[in-house]
């Protein structure tokens, strides 16, 4: 095969692989409902369940790459947690050893990429006939799976000629073993299939071209090389998906290093185990047994360290939203003392309020949905963390005063949540520069009044400041009413299009509502809500 054909095949196969990964992730996001989340949660609720799921599914589809990519896709779609995903990935390494047994004992190999074209056809048919429905989303995910497999098949075809020309190194010395590991890794990277590399090693061992120890080194290299698939799948994915891919790399590399250090002793011990189990004496059976034992050894090595590995990974690949979205005060050690727990919750809710007010300022200053997205993601994470903390809180020993305090904090949290929802709605309704000069002037007046209100909210320290807050709120209400009157007049006179008028009215109504909720959230801790102008529609 010519070099230009190899390069074209590599580029096309890689492109199809990444496109399939993207389509699968997006389809899963759209199609995922409570039922799918429950199935995944049940399948990964303990490390035993997750490990067994990884082994079983990989043994059935005969492709650890497919299971690895699917697991990372589920993590990327937010359907599978990092802890459960790790054990699915570890289980996939054990499950893929089934291929070696099939090749060694039956001489057969099921190629999952043969399903690529039917999957693409079925998926596209569902997508075209179910646009906007869950069926269409499922179709997109299925077509993504098909494209992913098709991409892997194209990569394999592109390098089949090259793989046939590779000469495996001989010998059992340190240099030869390292070279054999490198060849196994390289073949797997080129062909995107550790099973194909293992088949080459089995064939070489069966034909006497490699010793059992040399063939085992090639298998170790193939296991390490297959991590490239996970890295590719997570290249443009979320932080959690990258952590899952990193765990896959760590598992395979650590397992490979340990197996290499124990290689001579493992080979001798497995020869005795093969005889005890009554397996055939040919090199292929020995190699299949080695592949299984070596991956089971990896699981045993990781078992006591998985928790610490998960914690370590959670501090890697971090983005600003995750750092800000991590609770600062919600310490579970306070849950046993309700007073301390409510105080911690109150401080966290105050953080949420400060974030929401920052979002209000940004939208008043003209920020749109894209600019608001990072802060909105942080607010959602903190809201969820606060609610989960309240669910874990013990109310059995809670005094009446603490219970009332908790009710007030929850009320403030709800005000902040509503304000966040309103500011997100306002950000999506940009009016640009299509307003008249009069409406623009009224808009500037409302923005100024809104910023003054936010300044007053943040300055609220003592009950004596409630009067100033009420005055600032009243000024914002008057500015809103003036802006609304001007917008309605411009629309009626045909100065602006009715669609522009409607979008502006909805935008500033949402901002007004958000400002009201922000004021209520902080004023409740100091006394009754300041009187405001009756709300108009």
Secondary structure as UniProt FT lines:
FT   HELIX           3..31
FT   HELIX           34..43
FT   HELIX           47..61
FT   HELIX           64..76
FT   TURN            77..78
FT   HELIX           82..95
FT   HELIX           97..101
FT   HELIX           102..106
FT   HELIX           112..115
FT   HELIX           116..129
FT   TURN            130..132
FT   HELIX           134..164
FT   HELIX           174..191
FT   HELIX           194..206
FT   TURN            207..208
FT   HELIX           212..225
FT   HELIX           227..233
FT   TURN            234..236
FT   HELIX           239..261
FT   HELIX           263..277
FT   HELIX           283..303
FT   TURN            304..305
FT   HELIX           306..314
FT   HELIX           320..325
FT   HELIX           332..334
FT   TURN            335..336
FT   HELIX           338..364
FT   TURN            365..366
FT   HELIX           369..392
FT   TURN            396..397
FT   HELIX           400..427
FT   TURN            432..433
FT   HELIX           437..459
FT   HELIX           463..465
FT   HELIX           466..493
FT   HELIX           498..523
FT   TURN            524..526
//
